[in-house]
Amino acid sequence: MDDLALVRRMAEQVRDATADYATGHEDYADIIKHRPGDVTRRIDLAAEEALDQAVFREGLKARIVSEEIGERIVPAGTVPELTLLCDPVDGSNNFISGISYYCTTLALSRKPDGATFADIDAAAVSSPHMGTFYAAKGKGAFLNGRPIKAGRTGYKPIYSIYVYGSGTIPGGLITLQEKDCIVRTMGSIALDICMVARGSFDAVIDTRNKVSGYDVMAAGRILREAGGNFLLLHGQNIEDMPLDATGLSIIGAAEEVIRDKILRDIEL
């Protein structure tokens, strides 16, 4: 089975089913559960169900790690043959606000238990208006069938920075933003990382210690395959981080020189 085609197909199935559900249900944005630091809406559970249905259609036996339901085996009672890491709606606040900057993220590891970032074999990030970013280990990264490559955007660096809602902003990060740059915070960190992979942003920085594996690891694999850098906030290697990790802060950078500049600035 071609993992590259598989993750792309499944991510697009979940993306499309989510959009269809919102079209057919006026209550899709209703909150049905409060979680620590977040909420679960009807659209979130519909998206999780769409993922399960995609697993059934593909004839897989999977351990799923996802945002709303957590870890489960699909079909129930089977012995999993692989792991799927998924955020069915990354950028859900954008989604319910009518902003089309959101996506479905999906990472696949052929390791059925105990998988880490290094074990991700293929990944996809699928957006309704940009299409699908996808990559497989050692095979490069693509957007809608065309190869993509991370690189500098131009004379002013463009950063996507997430610092809100988590107390004091690191002083070095304020210094970084005081320099000649452009800052964007788009509301879907997975898509932002993919924008680095395609050469639209120079870097993504998240210092909130709130990111989970399902938020960023699929996009991180795509960025790596596009030639970019993906690591933890202070330069630590992310390779051994389990897929179900939470409380992360990350940097995704187009080039090593950009990565090193950010690391120097945030340590001020």
N, C-alpha and C positions, 0 to 999 in steps of 0.2 A: 504493500500500500504506500502511495506517495504522500508522505507526511506534509509536504509543502502544499499540495493541492487540497489535502484533507482539512488542514486548519483554515485555509482560506474559505473553503466551501461551508464549513460549519459556522464560522464567524459570520458569514454573510446570511446564512439561514437564520441565526439568532437575531441579527440586526433587522432583517426584513420582518420577522415575526413580531418583533417589538413595535416597529412602526405600524404594522397592521392592527395590532391590539389597540394602540392609542387611537387609531382612526375609528375603530368600532366600539370603543367604550369611553363614554364621557367621564367616568369616574377613575380613569387610569392614574391620575395624580394623587388620589386619596391616600393619606397616611394610614397604614394599618398596624404599624408596630414602631415603637421608639426603641432605638438601640443606643449604647454609649457613644455619644458624639455624632449620631446619624439617625436616619429614619428609614423604614421600609415602606415603599408605596406599592400600590397594586401593579403598576407597570414593572416593578422590579421582580415580583414573583412570576408575572407572565413571562418575563425574559428568562428566568431560571427554568421554567417549564419548557420553554422553547429549546433551551440547551439540552435538557433531558431527551426531548423528542429528536433532536439532531443526533444524539448518541444512539438512540434506537434505530433511526433510519440508516446510519452508517454501519450498523451491526457490531458496535464496539462494546467492550467491557471495560469500564473506566472508573477510576477513582477521581472524583470531581472535587476541587477546592474552589469555592466561589464566595462572593460577598454576602449574599443574603441568607443562604441556607447553610453555608459552611461546607464541611466535608461529608461526602456520601459516596456510595457505590451505586452505579447505574449500569445495567439493571440490578436491582436489589438482590442480594443473596448470591451473586456471582463472584468469581475470583477476578479482580481487575488485571488487565494486561498493559495498562498505561495510565498516566495521570494527565488530567486536564485542569488547567488553572484559568479561571474565567471571571471577568467582571462584565456581566451582560449589558450594563448601561453605565459606562464611565462618563461622567458629566451629566448626571441625572438632573441636577438643578437647571442646567441649560435646556435639557430635553423638555421639562415641564414648563419652562418659560418661553418655549417656542423658538429657542436658539439652536440651530442645527449643528453646533459644534459639540458633538458627543460621539460615542463609539462603543462597539463591542470588542473586548480584548480576549484573546484565547491563546494559551501556550500549551504545547504538548510535549510530554516526556515519555519515552518508552520505558522508563523506570516506574513500576507501579506503586512503589512505596519509598518514602524517604528521599524524594527527588529534591535537588537544589537548583539554583539558577544555572549552574554549569551543565545540568542534565537536560535543559530545554533543547529539544531537537528541532522544533519548528514553532512559529508563532505568527499570529495575524491580529491586526487592529483594523476594524472595518467601520467606516464612517458613511453616513447617508449622503453627504455632499462631496466628499473627496474620493470615495471609493475605498479600496482595501490595500493596506500596507501588509506585506508578509515576507517571511524569511525562513530559511532552514540553515542549520549549522553547516558552515563551509560552502554554502551555495549562493551567498549574496542576499541582497534585499531588493524588494520590488514594490512598486505602486501600480496597480492595475496592469500588470504584465510588463512594465518597463523597469529596468534597473534604476536604483537610486543610490546616491553617494553623498555622505555627509561632507560638509566643507564650509568655509567661511562665507558669510552672506554678503559682505561688502565693507565699506569704510567704517561704518558704525556697527559694533556688535549688537545683536538682538538677543535678549535674554527673556526667558519665561521664568518668573520668580514667584514662589509660593511661600509666604511668611505669615499670612494673616491668621488670627484666631489662636495663637499659641504662645502668648506672652511676649517677652522682650525679643525684639529683632536683633540678631547678632550685629555688632557694630561694624564688623568688616563687610557685611553685606550691604549696609547703608553706604559705606565708602565706595563699594563697587558701583552702586546705582548713582552716586554723585558724579561719576566720571562720564565721559562722552559715550552714551549708549542709548539703546531703545529698550523699554521694558514692556512686556505683555504678560498678562495672566488670563488665560483663555477659558479655564474652567474644566478642561479635560487633560489631566497630566499625561495620559497615555498618548493622546493625539499630539500634545506638545513635544514629547520625546520623538515621535515620528516626524514631526516638522524639523527637528534637528537632523534626523536621518536623511531627509530629502534636501537639506541645504537651505531651508527657510528660516530657521533659528540657529543661533550659534550655541546656545546652551539652555538647559532647564535646570533650575536649582530649587529644591524643596527642603526647607530647614525645620519643618513642623513636627517631626517625629510622629507623623500620623499615617504615612503611606504604608499600604500592605502589598504583599507580593502580587495579588491579583490586579492591583492598580497599575503596576509599572513593569513587571518582569517580561511580559510578552513584547512590549515596546522596547525594553532594554535589549532583548535578543535582536530585534530588528535593527536598532541603532548599532549594535556591535557588528552585525553583518554588513551594514552600510559603511563600515570603517570608522565609526565613532567610538566614543568612550562612555562607559556606563559603570558607575561605582557609587559607593556610599559617601556620605557628605564630606568626611574628612580624609578621603582618599583610600579608605579601607576597601579591600577586594570583596566583591559581592558573590564570588563564585560559589562559596560554601553556604550561602544563605538559603535556608529551606523555602520551598515555594509558599508555605503558609505563614511566612514571617509577617510580623506587624510592627508598627512603631518605627518605621524606617524614615531616614532622610537621605536624599540622593542627589547626585549630579549626573546629568547627561550632557556631554560636550562633543562638538563636531570634530575637534582636533586636540592633540595633546597640549599644544601651546595654550589653547583656550582653557582646557582643564587645569593646567598648572597655574595660570593667572588667577582663576577662580579660587583655587586652593590657597594661594598666597594671600589673596584679599580677605577671605573669610576667616583666616587665622589671625588677622590684625587685632 
